[in-house]
């Protein structure tokens, strides 16, 4: 269907088309991202995984030491 090497270029074109809105939003917002928010969310999720199901923070704190 595609000559040698053109399949990858066609796939890249489809990917860029799908992500068009996200790419344009990056430039429209002054090249800002939500990386800081994602980092904080990652730390919160890590604490939840470490808690291993404790529903009471005081119980979690007692087992932590």
Secondary structure, DSSP 4 states (H G I P E B T S, - for coil): ---TTHHHHHHHHHHHHHTHHHHHHHHHTTS--SHHHHHHHHHHHHHHHHHTT--SHHHHHHHH-
